[in-house]
Amino acid sequence: MDIFKLCDELLNYSKVPYILSIVDHFSKYIWAYCLGNKTAEEVLKDFNLALSPPLSVCKIWRRFDKVEFCNTELNVSCIRYNIQYITSSP
């Protein structure tokens, strides 16, 4: 899971500056969500949408140690969906 900022050329055509990407490293399935900001609440909303059944069978989530991903709410969501998470460097 990572967050990308759109380049300036694309920002002229878009109302949202960020893209949240979630990759299932086993199936290679990709989710991409437009984000208006990088707050934990915004990330959590789309994270829950992507990982709630029947959309996902994710069991292990690899996250980068970014501020947006290191919070209690995301950890609780992982527990709720029975997802183990591991950290890695970007």
C-alpha positions in Angstrom: 0.0 0.0 0.0 1.3 3.4 -0.9 0.1 6.9 -1.6 1.2 8.8 -4.8 0.9 12.5 -5.5 -0.2 13.3 -9.0 2.3 15.3 -11.1 1.5 19.0 -11.8 0.4 18.3 -15.3 -2.3 15.8 -14.1 -3.4 18.1 -11.3 -4.7 20.5 -13.9 -7.3 17.8 -14.9 -8.0 16.3 -11.5 -9.8 17.5 -8.4 -7.9 15.1 -6.1 -4.1 15.3 -5.6 -3.4 11.8 -4.3 -3.9 8.1 -5.3 -4.0 5.4 -2.7 -2.8 2.1 -4.2 -3.2 -1.3 -2.6 -1.6 -4.3 -4.2 -2.4 -7.9 -3.2 1.1 -9.4 -3.7 -0.2 -12.9 -4.2 -2.9 -12.4 -6.8 -1.4 -9.1 -8.1 -4.9 -7.5 -7.9 -4.7 -3.7 -7.5 -7.1 -1.3 -5.9 -6.6 2.4 -6.6 -8.6 5.1 -4.8 -8.5 8.9 -5.3 -7.8 10.8 -2.1 -8.5 14.4 -1.4 -5.9 14.4 1.4 -3.5 12.0 3.1 -5.2 12.0 6.6 -5.5 8.7 8.4 -9.3 9.0 8.3 -9.3 9.3 4.5 -6.9 6.4 4.1 -8.9 4.3 6.5 -12.1 4.9 4.7 -10.8 3.5 1.4 -8.7 0.8 3.2 -11.9 -0.6 4.8 -13.7 -0.4 1.4 -11.0 -2.4 -0.4 -10.6 -5.0 2.3 -14.2 -5.7 3.3 -15.7 -8.9 1.9 -16.4 -9.9 -0.8 -13.9 -7.6 -2.5 -10.9 -9.1 -0.8 -9.4 -12.3 0.5 -6.3 -10.5 1.7 -4.5 -12.3 4.6 -1.2 -10.4 4.8 -0.7 -6.7 4.2 2.7 -5.2 3.8 2.8 -1.5 4.7 5.4 1.2 4.6 6.2 3.0 7.8 4.5 6.2 6.7 2.5 8.4 9.0 -0.7 7.7 7.1 -0.4 4.0 7.7 0.8 3.9 11.4 -2.3 4.4 13.5 -4.6 2.5 15.8 -7.6 2.6 13.4 -5.8 0.7 10.6 -4.5 -1.8 13.1 -8.1 -2.4 14.4 -9.3 -2.9 10.8 -6.6 -5.5 10.2 -7.8 -7.4 13.3 -11.4 -7.1 12.2 -10.7 -8.6 8.8 -8.2 -11.1 10.2 -5.3 -9.6 8.3 -1.7 -9.9 9.5 0.4 -6.8 8.7 4.1 -6.6 8.2 6.2 -3.4 7.8 8.8 -2.7 5.2 10.8 0.4 4.1 9.7 2.3 1.0 
